[in-house]
Amino acid sequence: MDHSVWTRQSCRMSDHMMEDGKKEKVLIVDDEPVNVRLLEAYLQKEYEIIAAYGGMEALEIVREKDPDIILLDIMMPDITGYKVCEILKGSEKTRSIPIVMVTALSNIEDRIMGIKAGADDFLTKPLDRVEISTRVSSLLRIKHLHDDLIKERDQARLYLDLAAVVLVVLDEKGNVRLMSKKGCELLGYTEEEITDSNWFDNYIPAPTRQSFRYMFNKFLASDTDFNGYFESPVLTSEGKERIIGWNNIVPMSGNGQVNGVLVSGTDVTESKEAQERIKGANEYLDNLLQASPIAMLSLDSRQNILTVNNNAIRLLNMDLRELVGRPISSLVDEKTSFLFSDVKDIEVVFITGTGEKVPMNVSTSVIAVNGGDNNLLVTLQDRSELRGLFITPQTEDIQEAAREDSPELDSGCIYLTDWPGKVDGYSVFSHLVKQGKPGLCITRKNPENVRNIYGLSKTPFIWLSKNKNQSHQTIDPAELFRIHPTISDFVSKVGDGVVLMDGLEYLLLDNDFISVVKLMEQVNDTIMASDSRMILLIDPDAIDKKEFHLLKRWMKALKKADRDFEH
């Protein structure tokens, strides 16, 4: 029979049966019509039957018809029964519908997959009428009990899903009368070992035993439900403590008297430990932020501000309470997406508490945290404070006439000198400045030694050093951003000048290679737009060959004739 015809017939029959309101709805899902007809023949006298011939169709019918139970085939052409079960059990609206996997597969792996997907029971083909009727009837009774309990207690938490909660029934003496499978597995005992043993004496650590007994006796004394939440440790068979978050305590009555309680909870040990690790990591991160001399803040995975240090508060001119919990997007002038990646030196315009728009130099770093999400560490620097050093151009008193073999370095070019032994770039530089060209020397060497060797008394020097020397202007190699503004400022003042830079390899100790390449591209653009030129000294053995090739691709090499210069 055609699928659509069979479905229409089933639906017409369902509509007829729905009028009396007496029969529960059974959804049969199978891509083989003969299997649907067989199950319908077994169940149609007692239940309203709804048919679906694929996984996607079944999901749609569940939303429209709200069946009481589902008989679900595993192997279907569109999506498997495992996936259908997983989707339904993952939804708050449908997770309580009993699902019976109907399959010809019988090995343990298939059942494990079904259990993981959330199946409530299994039926193995070929099907038996009595077994099917019994399983359906039993699961529907359980569902009714579950639904009644939710209705009577107005609770959204389930009691009968024994695989998901720790469920304990205690008598008036505190002896265990019932323990769910989850509870037995958690404690490491069999049901027989736990049943009739005293809960407090055997499974509650001594320090918390008295408080738990007090709460237990309080509920025995009055027929009152506990609809709160508290945590307490339990002892496993190995003597280890696990933390249980108890959700409900329900008094159990018989003959008009309270003679026990039902307690349900979940194992929260891992989540508590994770919270402690996250708390420790956040405290550590917060300490780093507060100690940093740079304006810093951190973002959660949704780009909301988690922490902010005092420098950032001053820079943004906002109160701490205005910043924490606020989306970072609300502080920027344009729609800027802060990607969760390591980024250096991008310009973002921030709006301060006074409404002023301030261009910021922004760098981001991903910080891994426990729990799967990442935080983003953001550093902010006011671009107006990121100027390079102030250089006063000067010319040397000693003047040298240009020699016939003097190098003629074209303006607007960077000349690469690979050393040692092949060329003395300092000699070329000193000869040019002694011809009257203003010069700037950025060097890793001690400036005083270079001055003495090459007779340079007035040419300004910048020392690439972490040592802040009072007698020399210095740039820390970690302050890569200060080099280009310094060169740009110098070139704009002198016009026809010369810059020597020695120590590019040293910058790589504190910066990644791409950042150094970016710096040199900025410098090259500045030199190309000027009447000045630059000499760059590099030790090629200190740089990877591929990186060296990438770096020098738009630079010129000094001609062989130019290498005869000696001091």
VOVEX-844319 format. One record per residue (C-alpha): x, y, z; residue in three letters; residue number from 0. Coordinates in Angstrom, 3 decimals. Example, Ala and Ser with C-alpha at 12.3 -4.5 7.8 and 13.67 -1.06 7.14 Angstrom:
NODE         x         y         z  type  seq
NODE    12.300    -4.500     7.800   ALA    0
NODE    13.670    -1.060     7.140   SER    1
This chain:
NODE         x         y         z  type  seq
NODE     0.000     0.000     0.000   MET    0
NODE     1.197     3.526    -0.758   ASP    1
NODE     2.682     5.321     2.277   HIS    2
NODE     0.485     8.413     1.904   SER    3
NODE    -2.686     6.287     1.640   VAL    4
NODE    -1.735     4.296     4.708   TRP    5
NODE    -0.974     7.482     6.657   THR    6
NODE    -4.306     9.080     5.704   ARG    7
NODE    -6.173     5.978     6.811   GLN    8
NODE    -4.324     5.961    10.128   SER    9
NODE    -5.013     9.643    10.658   CYS   10
NODE    -8.762     9.232     9.882   ARG   11
NODE    -8.937     6.408    12.376   MET   12
NODE    -7.025     8.477    14.924   SER   13
NODE    -9.400    11.412    14.517   ASP   14
NODE   -12.346     9.081    15.148   HIS   15
NODE   -10.776     7.599    18.261   MET   16
NODE    -9.729    10.976    19.655   MET   17
NODE   -13.367    12.012    20.049   GLU   18
NODE   -14.009     9.692    23.013   ASP   19
NODE   -10.757    10.671    24.756   GLY   20
NODE   -10.167     7.219    26.226   LYS   21
NODE    -7.250     5.801    24.284   LYS   22
NODE    -3.590     6.725    24.600   GLU   23
NODE    -1.734     7.560    21.406   LYS   24
NODE     0.993     5.202    20.192   VAL   25
NODE     3.320     6.501    17.481   LEU   26
NODE     4.793     3.702    15.340   ILE   27
NODE     7.887     4.742    13.364   VAL   28
NODE     9.196     2.371    10.683   ASP   29
NODE    10.089     2.828     7.022   ASP   30
NODE     8.579    -0.595     6.210   GLU   31
NODE     4.741    -0.385     5.952   PRO   32
NODE     4.387    -4.104     6.728   VAL   33
NODE     6.039    -3.570    10.118   ASN   34
NODE     3.715    -0.656    10.853   VAL   35
NODE     0.665    -2.749     9.947   ARG   36
NODE     1.845    -5.605    12.166   LEU   37
NODE     2.299    -3.392    15.220   LEU   38
NODE    -1.016    -1.666    14.525   GLU   39
NODE    -2.763    -5.027    14.399   ALA   40
NODE    -1.336    -5.869    17.819   TYR   41
NODE    -2.257    -2.577    19.496   LEU   42
NODE    -5.170    -0.882    17.706   GLN   43
NODE    -7.879    -2.352    19.943   LYS   44
NODE    -6.441    -0.664    23.017   GLU   45
NODE    -4.641     2.386    21.653   TYR   46
NODE    -4.926     5.078    19.054   GLU   47
NODE    -2.291     4.415    16.393   ILE   48
NODE    -0.296     7.097    14.562   ILE   49
NODE     2.145     6.083    11.830   ALA   50
NODE     5.364     7.664    10.570   ALA   51
NODE     7.649     6.230     7.872   TYR   52
NODE    10.869     8.081     8.590   GLY   53
NODE    12.745     9.862    11.324   GLY   54
NODE    12.062    13.415    10.158   MET   55
NODE     8.367    12.673     9.713   GLU   56
NODE     8.281    11.209    13.224   ALA   57
NODE     9.754    14.383    14.743   LEU   58
NODE     7.131    16.477    13.004   GLU   59
NODE     4.269    14.204    14.158   ILE   60
NODE     5.531    14.285    17.751   VAL   61
NODE     5.283    18.081    17.699   ARG   62
NODE     1.783    17.984    16.216   GLU   63
NODE     0.159    14.917    17.865   LYS   64
NODE     1.947    14.672    21.252   ASP   65
NODE     1.903    10.836    21.464   PRO   66
NODE     1.948     9.015    24.792   ASP   67
NODE     4.528     6.421    23.706   ILE   68
NODE     6.743     5.825    20.672   ILE   69
NODE     7.711     2.500    19.077   LEU   70
NODE    10.809     3.459    17.104   LEU   71
NODE    12.662     1.504    14.422   ASP   72
NODE    16.440     2.054    14.376   ILE   73
NODE    17.456     1.621    10.739   MET   74
NODE    15.708     4.248     8.591   MET   75
NODE    16.803     5.933     5.355   PRO   76
NODE    16.799     9.586     6.478   ASP   77
NODE    17.987     9.628    10.096   ILE   78
NODE    18.431     6.722    12.476   THR   79
NODE    16.199     5.914    15.387   GLY   80
NODE    19.144     6.698    17.679   TYR   81
NODE    19.162    10.282    16.398   LYS   82
NODE    15.393    10.632    16.682   VAL   83
NODE    15.556     9.360    20.263   CYS   84
NODE    18.440    11.668    21.109   GLU   85
NODE    16.565    14.709    19.756   ILE   86
NODE    13.343    13.887    21.626   LEU   87
NODE    15.101    13.099    24.893   LYS   88
NODE    17.076    16.298    24.582   GLY   89
NODE    13.945    18.447    24.543   SER   90
NODE    12.171    19.515    27.729   GLU   91
NODE     8.781    19.098    26.014   LYS   92
NODE     9.291    15.524    24.795   THR   93
NODE    11.868    13.910    27.088   ARG   94
NODE     9.200    12.233    29.252   SER   95
NODE     7.614    10.326    26.328   ILE   96
NODE     8.613     6.648    26.656   PRO   97
NODE    10.569     5.423    23.648   ILE   98
NODE    10.855     1.730    22.812   VAL   99
NODE    13.523     0.815    20.278   MET  100
NODE    12.210    -1.845    17.878   VAL  101
NODE    15.076    -3.500    16.040   THR  102
NODE    16.419    -6.690    14.556   ALA  103
NODE    19.812    -5.767    15.978   LEU  104
NODE    20.507    -7.629    19.181   SER  105
NODE    24.163    -7.173    20.079   ASN  106
NODE    25.195    -5.288    23.202   ILE  107
NODE    26.746    -2.376    21.281   GLU  108
NODE    23.409    -1.538    19.675   ASP  109
NODE    21.685    -1.534    23.049   ARG  110
NODE    24.407     0.660    24.527   ILE  111
NODE    23.873     3.134    21.695   MET  112
NODE    20.154     3.089    22.413   GLY  113
NODE    20.707     3.682    26.115   ILE  114
NODE    23.038     6.563    25.377   LYS  115
NODE    20.398     8.049    23.106   ALA  116
NODE    17.873     7.828    25.977   GLY  117
NODE    15.744     4.822    25.040   ALA  118
NODE    13.448     3.523    27.777   ASP  119
NODE    13.128    -0.062    26.528   ASP  120
NODE    13.920    -2.417    23.646   PHE  121
NODE    11.914    -4.873    21.525   LEU  122
NODE    13.730    -7.334    19.293   THR  123
NODE    12.290    -8.538    16.012   LYS  124
NODE    10.502   -10.877    15.338   PRO  125
NODE     7.902    -9.278    17.598   LEU  126
NODE     5.680   -11.064    20.087   ASP  127
NODE     2.134    -9.752    20.627   ARG  128
NODE     2.079   -10.394    24.394   VAL  129
NODE     5.503    -8.881    24.945   GLU  130
NODE     4.623    -5.773    22.960   ILE  131
NODE     1.346    -5.263    24.791   SER  132
NODE     2.991    -5.824    28.179   THR  133
NODE     5.898    -3.429    27.508   ARG  134
NODE     3.626    -0.683    26.196   VAL  135
NODE     1.186    -1.049    29.063   SER  136
NODE     3.985    -1.027    31.654   SER  137
NODE     5.721     2.033    30.237   LEU  138
NODE     2.429     3.928    29.980   LEU  139
NODE     1.657     3.162    33.637   ARG  140
NODE     5.046     4.515    34.592   ILE  141
NODE     4.442     7.617    32.491   LYS  142
NODE     1.082     8.202    34.174   HIS  143
NODE     2.706     7.915    37.596   LEU  144
NODE     5.345    10.352    36.497   HIS  145
NODE     2.789    12.799    35.099   ASP  146
NODE     0.641    12.549    38.231   ASP  147
NODE     3.615    13.231    40.472   LEU  148
NODE     4.530    16.334    38.496   ILE  149
NODE     0.945    17.554    38.578   LYS  150
NODE     0.429    16.914    42.314   GLU  151
NODE     3.776    18.351    43.429   ARG  152
NODE     4.016    20.969    40.652   ASP  153
NODE     7.579    19.866    39.963   GLN  154
NODE     9.469    19.856    36.691   ALA  155
NODE    12.111    17.429    37.904   ARG  156
NODE    11.576    13.737    37.284   LEU  157
NODE    11.769    10.966    39.859   TYR  158
NODE    11.371     7.907    37.718   LEU  159
NODE    14.327     8.417    35.411   ASP  160
NODE    16.564     6.311    37.631   LEU  161
NODE    19.472     6.604    35.238   ALA  162
NODE    19.669    10.378    35.783   ALA  163
NODE    19.208    10.941    39.521   VAL  164
NODE    20.190     9.513    42.873   VAL  165
NODE    16.885     8.390    44.388   LEU  166
NODE    16.832     7.210    48.022   VAL  167
NODE    13.862     6.053    50.103   VAL  168
NODE    14.560     5.995    53.869   LEU  169
NODE    12.324     4.640    56.623   ASP  170
NODE    11.748     6.422    59.926   GLU  171
NODE    15.023     5.000    61.337   LYS  172
NODE    17.095     6.150    58.403   GLY  173
NODE    17.466     2.692    56.881   ASN  174
NODE    17.565     2.448    53.088   VAL  175
NODE    14.413     0.919    51.652   ARG  176
NODE    15.072     1.792    47.991   LEU  177
NODE    18.090     3.040    46.089   MET  178
NODE    18.039     3.886    42.401   SER  179
NODE    20.508     2.302    40.019   LYS  180
NODE    22.314     5.607    39.694   LYS  181
NODE    22.738     5.782    43.461   GLY  182
NODE    24.102     2.236    43.659   CYS  183
NODE    26.609     2.945    40.912   GLU  184
NODE    27.676     6.174    42.571   LEU  185
NODE    28.297     4.563    45.958   LEU  186
NODE    29.860     1.439    44.496   GLY  187
NODE    27.510    -1.055    46.157   TYR  188
NODE    24.923    -3.498    44.879   THR  189
NODE    21.245    -2.934    45.634   GLU  190
NODE    21.310    -5.921    47.981   GLU  191
NODE    24.249    -4.471    49.946   GLU  192
NODE    22.583    -1.098    50.388   ILE  193
NODE    19.025    -2.190    51.129   THR  194
NODE    18.241    -2.173    54.909   ASP  195
NODE    21.613    -0.572    55.772   SER  196
NODE    21.586     2.689    57.743   ASN  197
NODE    22.067     5.688    55.464   TRP  198
NODE    23.677     7.983    58.038   PHE  199
NODE    26.036     5.455    59.622   ASP  200
NODE    27.345     4.031    56.362   ASN  201
NODE    27.181     6.661    53.643   TYR  202
NODE    27.372    10.109    55.286   ILE  203
NODE    30.785    11.417    56.494   PRO  204
NODE    30.957    12.005    60.241   ALA  205
NODE    31.319    15.836    60.104   PRO  206
NODE    27.988    16.251    58.266   THR  207
NODE    26.136    13.280    59.754   ARG  208
NODE    24.465    15.222    62.547   GLN  209
NODE    23.119    18.021    60.333   SER  210
NODE    21.689    15.499    57.844   PHE  211
NODE    19.997    13.558    60.677   ARG  212
NODE    18.507    16.805    61.980   TYR  213
NODE    16.979    17.631    58.612   MET  214
NODE    15.700    14.070    58.253   PHE  215
NODE    13.971    14.154    61.663   ASN  216
NODE    12.497    17.557    60.898   LYS  217
NODE    10.674    16.160    57.891   PHE  218
NODE     9.527    13.119    59.776   LEU  219
NODE     7.956    15.398    62.365   ALA  220
NODE     5.909    17.368    59.842   SER  221
NODE     4.330    16.332    56.561   ASP  222
NODE     6.096    19.041    54.551   THR  223
NODE     7.878    18.862    51.247   ASP  224
NODE    11.327    20.397    50.874   PHE  225
NODE    11.418    22.240    47.546   ASN  226
NODE    14.840    23.753    47.987   GLY  227
NODE    18.403    22.715    47.294   TYR  228
NODE    21.341    21.755    49.468   PHE  229
NODE    24.588    19.884    49.037   GLU  230
NODE    26.210    17.234    51.197   SER  231
NODE    28.988    14.668    50.777   PRO  232
NODE    28.450    10.907    50.612   VAL  233
NODE    31.004     8.120    51.107   LEU  234
NODE    31.645     5.572    48.379   THR  235
NODE    32.716     1.971    48.933   SER  236
NODE    36.309     3.137    48.357   GLU  237
NODE    36.053     5.692    51.142   GLY  238
NODE    36.015     8.656    48.754   LYS  239
NODE    33.657    11.574    49.095   GLU  240
NODE    31.254    12.635    46.357   ARG  241
NODE    29.142    15.785    46.533   ILE  242
NODE    25.406    15.343    45.966   ILE  243
NODE    23.123    18.256    45.202   GLY  244
NODE    19.802    17.276    46.800   TRP  245
NODE    16.818    18.740    44.982   ASN  246
NODE    13.829    17.385    46.881   ASN  247
NODE    12.861    15.726    50.146   ILE  248
NODE     9.313    14.331    50.101   VAL  249
NODE     7.698    12.823    53.211   PRO  250
NODE     6.106     9.392    52.606   MET  251
NODE     2.917     8.684    54.512   SER  252
NODE     1.100     5.512    55.391   GLY  253
NODE    -1.971     5.036    57.583   ASN  254
NODE    -2.021     8.783    58.199   GLY  255
NODE     1.520     8.883    59.567   GLN  256
NODE     4.850     9.947    58.091   VAL  257
NODE     7.024     6.827    58.094   ASN  258
NODE     9.846     7.797    55.758   GLY  259
NODE    11.147    10.184    53.161   VAL  260
NODE    12.058    10.088    49.487   LEU  261
NODE    15.197    12.076    48.647   VAL  262
NODE    16.427    12.829    45.116   SER  263
NODE    19.620    14.505    43.950   GLY  264
NODE    22.431    14.518    41.432   THR  265
NODE    26.186    14.027    41.622   ASP  266
NODE    27.736    17.503    41.353   VAL  267
NODE    31.303    16.579    42.341   THR  268
NODE    32.877    17.326    38.974   GLU  269
NODE    30.927    20.538    38.513   SER  270
NODE    31.932    21.729    42.010   LYS  271
NODE    35.576    20.930    41.308   GLU  272
NODE    35.320    22.682    37.953   ALA  273
NODE    33.776    25.724    39.643   GLN  274
NODE    36.658    25.823    42.104   GLU  275
NODE    39.196    25.585    39.282   ARG  276
NODE    37.402    28.302    37.351   ILE  277
NODE    37.241    30.426    40.491   LYS  278
NODE    40.969    29.942    41.062   GLY  279
NODE    41.763    30.695    37.427   ALA  280
NODE    39.593    33.804    37.496   ASN  281
NODE    41.223    34.988    40.712   GLU  282
NODE    44.663    34.415    39.191   TYR  283
NODE    43.648    36.221    36.017   LEU  284
NODE    42.162    39.051    38.049   ASP  285
NODE    45.412    39.389    40.024   ASN  286
NODE    47.383    39.536    36.771   LEU  287
NODE    45.037    42.152    35.400   LEU  288
NODE    45.215    44.332    38.474   GLN  289
NODE    49.020    44.103    38.638   ALA  290
NODE    49.507    44.973    34.976   SER  291
NODE    50.731    48.502    34.166   PRO  292
NODE    48.743    48.258    30.911   ILE  293
NODE    44.988    48.729    30.650   ALA  294
NODE    43.539    45.223    30.463   MET  295
NODE    40.151    43.547    30.595   LEU  296
NODE    38.846    40.034    29.993   SER  297
NODE    35.768    38.837    28.099   LEU  298
NODE    33.676    35.707    28.505   ASP  299
NODE    32.645    33.525    25.556   SER  300
NODE    29.712    35.882    24.824   ARG  301
NODE    32.049    38.904    24.731   GLN  302
NODE    30.769    40.329    28.000   ASN  303
NODE    33.324    41.973    30.292   ILE  304
NODE    34.374    39.669    33.143   LEU  305
NODE    37.159    41.614    34.816   THR  306
NODE    38.817    44.976    34.321   VAL  307
NODE    41.874    46.522    35.957   ASN  308
NODE    42.301    50.021    37.347   ASN  309
NODE    44.253    51.263    34.329   ASN  310
NODE    41.387    50.276    32.021   ALA  311
NODE    38.906    51.982    34.352   ILE  312
NODE    40.925    55.196    34.153   ARG  313
NODE    41.424    54.893    30.380   LEU  314
NODE    37.721    54.301    29.688   LEU  315
NODE    36.685    56.816    32.358   ASN  316
NODE    33.995    54.511    33.738   MET  317
NODE    33.126    53.004    37.071   ASP  318
NODE    33.823    49.308    37.686   LEU  319
NODE    30.109    48.603    38.050   ARG  320
NODE    29.454    50.185    34.648   GLU  321
NODE    31.914    47.843    32.944   LEU  322
NODE    31.580    44.368    34.493   VAL  323
NODE    28.910    42.322    32.697   GLY  324
NODE    28.645    44.824    29.872   ARG  325
NODE    29.096    43.644    26.244   PRO  326
NODE    32.327    44.990    24.763   ILE  327
NODE    30.409    45.928    21.602   SER  328
NODE    28.625    48.693    23.549   SER  329
NODE    31.946    50.467    24.141   LEU  330
NODE    33.186    50.710    20.553   VAL  331
NODE    32.290    53.347    17.983   ASP  332
NODE    31.663    50.851    15.199   GLU  333
NODE    30.593    47.241    14.952   LYS  334
NODE    33.849    45.549    15.828   THR  335
NODE    33.879    41.791    16.346   SER  336
NODE    36.425    40.642    18.879   PHE  337
NODE    37.340    37.246    17.473   LEU  338
NODE    38.595    34.651    19.926   PHE  339
NODE    42.125    34.583    18.551   SER  340
NODE    45.533    36.069    19.271   ASP  341
NODE    45.686    39.440    17.514   VAL  342
NODE    48.251    42.223    17.875   LYS  343
NODE    48.051    45.942    17.337   ASP  344
NODE    44.717    46.655    15.688   ILE  345
NODE    43.038    50.035    15.910   GLU  346
NODE    39.600    50.217    17.541   VAL  347
NODE    37.780    53.432    18.447   VAL  348
NODE    36.342    53.283    21.985   PHE  349
NODE    33.730    55.588    23.503   ILE  350
NODE    34.702    56.630    27.017   THR  351
NODE    32.386    57.447    29.895   GLY  352
NODE    32.470    61.122    28.898   THR  353
NODE    31.391    60.308    25.337   GLY  354
NODE    34.850    61.011    23.898   GLU  355
NODE    35.921    58.809    20.994   LYS  356
NODE    39.472    57.546    21.587   VAL  357
NODE    41.451    55.469    19.058   PRO  358
NODE    42.928    52.527    20.947   MET  359
NODE    45.692    50.123    20.061   ASN  360
NODE    44.162    46.728    20.876   VAL  361
NODE    45.759    43.301    21.252   SER  362
NODE    43.915    40.118    22.230   THR  363
NODE    44.970    36.768    23.645   SER  364
NODE    42.850    33.646    24.114   VAL  365
NODE    42.877    32.282    27.666   ILE  366
NODE    41.759    28.657    28.034   ALA  367
NODE    39.568    28.003    31.081   VAL  368
NODE    38.076    24.854    32.524   ASN  369
NODE    34.623    23.917    31.337   GLY  370
NODE    35.204    24.148    27.609   GLY  371
NODE    34.768    27.886    27.057   ASP  372
NODE    37.567    30.375    26.505   ASN  373
NODE    38.092    33.861    27.852   ASN  374
NODE    39.635    36.660    25.827   LEU  375
NODE    42.271    38.926    27.354   LEU  376
NODE    42.200    42.403    25.811   VAL  377
NODE    44.897    45.079    26.234   THR  378
NODE    44.121    48.710    25.461   LEU  379
NODE    46.502    51.571    24.816   GLN  380
NODE    45.585    55.098    23.864   ASP  381
NODE    47.038    55.621    20.407   ARG  382
NODE    47.952    59.195    21.302   SER  383
NODE    50.336    57.741    23.888   GLU  384
NODE    51.969    55.381    21.419   LEU  385
NODE    54.238    57.922    19.733   ARG  386
NODE    57.855    56.990    19.230   GLY  387
NODE    60.819    58.756    20.767   LEU  388
NODE    61.376    62.428    20.057   PHE  389
NODE    64.492    62.753    17.910   ILE  390
NODE    66.380    66.002    17.275   THR  391
NODE    68.279    65.569    13.991   PRO  392
NODE    71.902    66.699    14.004   GLN  393
NODE    74.808    66.639    11.559   THR  394
NODE    78.388    65.711    12.362   GLU  395
NODE    81.094    68.363    12.648   ASP  396
NODE    83.631    66.255    10.756   ILE  397
NODE    82.882    66.386     7.059   GLN  398
NODE    84.189    63.818     4.569   GLU  399
NODE    84.234    64.331     0.856   ALA  400
NODE    82.528    61.708    -1.235   ALA  401
NODE    85.013    59.266    -2.710   ARG  402
NODE    84.871    57.749    -6.142   GLU  403
NODE    84.024    54.386    -4.651   ASP  404
NODE    81.434    55.855    -2.300   SER  405
NODE    78.128    53.983    -2.347   PRO  406
NODE    75.283    55.827    -3.932   GLU  407
NODE    72.216    54.787    -1.978   LEU  408
NODE    69.029    55.823    -3.734   ASP  409
NODE    66.455    57.654    -1.714   SER  410
NODE    63.257    55.822    -0.857   GLY  411
NODE    64.996    52.429    -0.515   CYS  412
NODE    66.002    50.019     2.247   ILE  413
NODE    69.413    48.424     1.705   TYR  414
NODE    70.015    45.051     3.296   LEU  415
NODE    73.457    44.223     4.668   THR  416
NODE    73.908    40.606     5.745   ASP  417
NODE    76.776    40.325     8.195   TRP  418
NODE    79.263    39.473     9.684   PRO  419
NODE    82.274    39.668     7.419   GLY  420
NODE    80.572    40.607     4.167   LYS  421
NODE    80.044    44.312     4.694   VAL  422
NODE    80.445    46.884     7.436   ASP  423
NODE    77.134    48.683     7.394   GLY  424
NODE    78.264    51.023    10.161   TYR  425
NODE    81.092    52.262     7.912   SER  426
NODE    78.661    52.988     5.078   VAL  427
NODE    76.337    54.764     7.539   PHE  428
NODE    79.103    56.837     9.172   SER  429
NODE    80.521    57.885     5.779   HIS  430
NODE    77.098    59.141     4.661   LEU  431
NODE    76.421    61.127     7.837   VAL  432
NODE    79.919    62.633     7.674   LYS  433
NODE    78.977    63.948     4.236   GLN  434
NODE    76.333    66.048     5.936   GLY  435
NODE    73.282    63.780     5.848   LYS  436
NODE    71.332    63.682     9.120   PRO  437
NODE    71.403    60.173    10.518   GLY  438
NODE    69.601    58.020    13.063   LEU  439
NODE    71.166    54.827    14.410   CYS  440
NODE    68.958    52.193    16.069   ILE  441
NODE    71.280    49.540    17.419   THR  442
NODE    71.571    46.568    19.712   ARG  443
NODE    75.202    47.496    20.389   LYS  444
NODE    76.298    49.874    23.117   ASN  445
NODE    75.961    53.370    21.559   PRO  446
NODE    79.087    54.687    23.249   GLU  447
NODE    81.217    51.937    21.696   ASN  448
NODE    79.814    52.640    18.220   VAL  449
NODE    80.404    56.375    18.629   ARG  450
NODE    84.037    55.810    19.621   ASN  451
NODE    84.767    53.333    16.814   ILE  452
NODE    83.213    55.382    14.012   TYR  453
NODE    83.764    58.882    15.333   GLY  454
NODE    80.124    59.847    15.564   LEU  455
NODE    79.657    62.455    18.255   SER  456
NODE    76.328    64.098    17.409   LYS  457
NODE    74.290    61.552    15.465   THR  458
NODE    71.328    60.467    17.612   PRO  459
NODE    71.370    56.829    18.772   PHE  460
NODE    68.585    54.631    20.099   ILE  461
NODE    69.608    51.591    22.095   TRP  462
NODE    67.478    48.435    21.674   LEU  463
NODE    67.765    47.345    25.278   SER  464
NODE    65.724    46.482    28.309   LYS  465
NODE    68.209    48.512    30.320   ASN  466
NODE    66.710    51.984    30.792   LYS  467
NODE    69.899    54.054    30.690   ASN  468
NODE    69.681    57.721    31.651   GLN  469
NODE    72.370    58.717    29.148   SER  470
NODE    70.776    57.013    26.117   HIS  471
NODE    67.356    56.899    24.590   GLN  472
NODE    66.176    53.279    24.677   THR  473
NODE    63.399    51.152    23.236   ILE  474
NODE    62.555    47.893    24.927   ASP  475
NODE    62.382    45.129    22.248   PRO  476
NODE    58.946    44.284    23.611   ALA  477
NODE    57.829    47.831    22.635   GLU  478
NODE    57.856    47.040    18.943   LEU  479
NODE    55.138    49.590    18.286   PHE  480
NODE    57.493    52.488    19.176   ARG  481
NODE    60.032    51.856    16.409   ILE  482
NODE    58.032    52.884    13.342   HIS  483
NODE    56.678    56.155    14.832   PRO  484
NODE    60.244    57.050    15.845   THR  485
NODE    61.611    56.466    12.322   ILE  486
NODE    58.620    58.184    10.712   SER  487
NODE    59.032    61.256    12.922   ASP  488
NODE    62.762    61.464    12.138   PHE  489
NODE    62.303    61.078     8.365   VAL  490
NODE    59.588    63.732     8.272   SER  491
NODE    61.988    66.200     9.913   LYS  492
NODE    65.159    65.623     7.914   VAL  493
NODE    64.021    65.001     4.364   GLY  494
NODE    67.273    63.664     2.851   ASP  495
NODE    68.637    61.503     5.674   GLY  496
NODE    69.838    58.000     6.478   VAL  497
NODE    68.688    55.485     9.081   VAL  498
NODE    70.683    52.464    10.248   LEU  499
NODE    68.978    49.675    12.141   MET  500
NODE    70.915    46.829    13.673   ASP  501
NODE    69.275    44.255    15.955   GLY  502
NODE    66.265    42.939    14.105   LEU  503
NODE    67.110    39.445    15.360   GLU  504
NODE    66.918    40.721    18.927   TYR  505
NODE    63.337    41.891    18.344   LEU  506
NODE    62.353    38.299    17.546   LEU  507
NODE    63.043    37.294    21.140   LEU  508
NODE    60.018    39.274    22.340   ASP  509
NODE    57.877    39.371    19.190   ASN  510
NODE    56.667    36.903    16.596   ASP  511
NODE    58.154    37.020    13.107   PHE  512
NODE    54.950    38.259    11.445   ILE  513
NODE    54.873    41.279    13.777   SER  514
NODE    58.485    42.085    12.832   VAL  515
NODE    57.671    41.751     9.125   VAL  516
NODE    54.685    44.043     9.630   LYS  517
NODE    56.974    46.588    11.312   LEU  518
NODE    59.445    46.513     8.409   MET  519
NODE    56.632    46.871     5.878   GLU  520
NODE    55.457    49.999     7.712   GLN  521
NODE    59.000    51.342     7.796   VAL  522
NODE    59.477    50.534     4.102   ASN  523
NODE    56.307    52.449     3.202   ASP  524
NODE    57.591    55.445     5.153   THR  525
NODE    61.057    55.326     3.566   ILE  526
NODE    59.618    54.895     0.059   MET  527
NODE    57.538    58.053     0.489   ALA  528
NODE    60.584    60.097     1.574   SER  529
NODE    63.925    61.317     0.263   ASP  530
NODE    65.756    59.261     2.900   SER  531
NODE    67.176    55.772     2.791   ARG  532
NODE    67.774    53.008     5.322   MET  533
NODE    70.509    50.458     5.981   ILE  534
NODE    69.320    47.275     7.668   LEU  535
NODE    71.858    44.923     9.245   LEU  536
NODE    70.766    41.289     9.619   ILE  537
NODE    72.550    38.083    10.553   ASP  538
NODE    70.933    35.603     8.122   PRO  539
NODE    72.091    32.665    10.249   ASP  540
NODE    69.862    33.870    13.077   ALA  541
NODE    66.706    33.718    10.952   ILE  542
NODE    65.023    30.821     9.198   ASP  543
NODE    65.851    30.815     5.480   LYS  544
NODE    62.219    31.067     4.415   LYS  545
NODE    61.610    33.879     6.863   GLU  546
NODE    64.774    35.668     5.710   PHE  547
NODE    63.607    35.418     2.098   HIS  548
NODE    60.194    36.809     3.072   LEU  549
NODE    61.813    39.699     4.910   LEU  550
NODE    64.211    40.808     2.168   LYS  551
NODE    61.844    40.431    -0.802   ARG  552
NODE    61.426    44.194    -1.320   TRP  553
NODE    64.874    45.331    -0.101   MET  554
NODE    68.011    46.089    -2.084   LYS  555
NODE    71.417    44.603    -1.399   ALA  556
NODE    74.512    46.759    -1.317   LEU  557
NODE    76.550    46.343    -4.488   LYS  558
NODE    79.811    44.461    -4.291   LYS  559
NODE    81.754    47.644    -4.998   ALA  560
NODE    80.087    49.236    -1.998   ASP  561
NODE    81.483    46.599     0.352   ARG  562
NODE    85.065    47.973     0.189   ASP  563
NODE    84.196    50.521     2.828   PHE  564
NODE    86.217    50.103     5.955   GLU  565
NODE    86.626    52.402     8.899   HIS  566
